[in-house]
Amino acid sequence: MTLLEVKNLKVEFVTVSGSVKAIDGVSFTVNRGEVVGVVGESGSGKTTLGLAILKILPLNGRIVSGEIIFDGRDLVKLSEEDMTKVRGKEISMIFQDPMTSLNPTMRIVDHVAEALIVHYRLSKEEARSKAIEALTAVGIPENRVLDYPHQLSGGMRQRVMIAISYALKPKLLIADEPTTALDVIVQDQILDLLKELRNRQKTSILFITHDLSVVADIADRVIIMYAGKIMEIGSVEQIYYSTLHPYTQGLLKSIPKIGSNSDLYTIPGNPPDMLNPPPGCRFHPRCPFAEEKCRKENPPLVEVSEGHYVACWRCVK
Amino acid sequence: MVLILLTLVFFILRILPGDPVRVAVGPKLPPEYVKKICHELGLDKPIMVQYFDYLWSLLHGDFGKSLITRRSFANELIDRFKASVELAIASIIVAIPLGLFIGDVSAKYEGSPLAHLARLFTVATYSIPVFWLGIIFQVVFGIWLGILPITGGPPPMVKYSVRAITGFTTLDCLLNGDFIGFAECIRHLILPAVTLGVVISGIIGKVSRNALVEVMHLDYVTAAKARGLPEKIIHDKYIFRNALIPIITIIGLQLALLLGGAILTETTFDYPGLGTYLKDAVLSRDYTVVQAAVTLYAIMVAVISFIVDIIYAFLDPRIRY
């Protein structure tokens, strides 16, 4: 059952030197209870994708066209007032840097309670006890709930962010690099917590990251993004074992392997300047297989086997 | 800090050309008579002796006598100080809401014509001389429209007829139930208070705009939006609350400056505050009065900074002493 369907979404940012097409015609779906990983390097538009779905883009950003169908409604057409009811309650988001995602002048329990009061119209006492319940459920000891954010470690703060989502019971959680700023042990704990959240509440998760190994751990399906476009979509097995797109292949090859003495592989070149993206396939200047056609025409995203989509001329027969 | 300031003031005053006796008695007095007065006032002693005498009497709470009137001036000083406090409070009441409003508008509608207008206001008030604005107000409201008095401060008729309880004339009128006197005091306060208030609101507006804009783009504000919190909560609890520290700092600094007497404004409106008192004392080289006024000023700055520091701890849980 589809929960979220993004169709041909285009987002641009207006800057002094021109407009940047941060997301250029992206389409994908997220099913109920499914974890979908969005992988790409910095600047590929993955964070923008998360912000666009919630319609909280910075002032200079806007959705140019496309549809975001969530639970039967097109969010693009929804009014700002209706959106505030969707945000948090139906789609919530956690961010990359837990150190700065909480209000420094508010106790952590109030972060959770406040959201409950706004969305569920609970009384102060009810909201507080529910908030304490949610905080303890994500592993924050009860004697710490009155702490201020600066009294907690990064991992604990990310738990608070997850507790807010946990308490609000959203249908979709957008996790924007939730483990990037944390050390590996804490990273693992947070991933376990997210999996538990998914299992308990059947929450779908859109997991944004640049880390392919994290995605392999948590996701059911993976979307590979490059320069505002989707390069490949497939199940974790399809992406890791029957990789089709040269960019994905490059990404997989550049994961360091223990015991290997050879130099770490890097994809040659740099991501394109988004003010003047290259014509044709966005990846062609860095692609070892680029042909004449790749330089002129943009390859469509086509299904090559069940559930496995690729945007590469080599795979279009 | 206060001691360093006292020392500096003491010596700088004595380095300045001109001496109080000459100013007080005029140039035509025979030199032997001038010498006699100098001796009576202790001005012929070595400067270090004068300095330690001064500190010693200050420790005993004695500001000394005015070199000009040769009378104790403590009451006069306190009186002037209270008048300056009245003006300071009145202008800060004008400045805070106006400044915060300007700052809020220019932060909220960043990039729009309205915000540019608000920023233009802050730059304008920041750069116009306060006495010029005062004179414009006097001309417009005092002369053309004729609705407000052009001189400031409680009118003497009210000041000396009302029974003194606190020494703040405006407050005393209210406490005595003299509402006509109260209204008169307020009428005389409006122009100087608005003049000062407008100028200070520019600074408050500028600082609060910068603070608000900085906080507005922080992650926790985006996160609060992503939680679907209403705009009012985000503005009040997330943005404004966290921008308050620099705003309180600038308000505290401005208030301290005001309590020390706004010399230019008080002179423009002939307001009987600490500022005009200090100005007169400096012009007549009345060392003891200048020293006392500056001491009072230093104490005010220290007290206000202390209060501001305490407010910090209330505002931000990360600040603990």
Interface residues (C-beta under 8 A of the other chain):
Chain A: L51 L54 I56 P58 L59 M83 T84 K85 V86 R87 G88 K89 S92 M93 I94 F95 D97 T100 S101 L102 N103 P104 T105 M106 E114 A115 V118 H119 Y148 H150 M161 I164 L168
Chain B: E110 G111 H217 L218 D219 Y220 T222 A223 A224 K225 A226 R227 G228 L229 P230 I233 K237 Y238 R241 N242 L315 D316 P317 R318
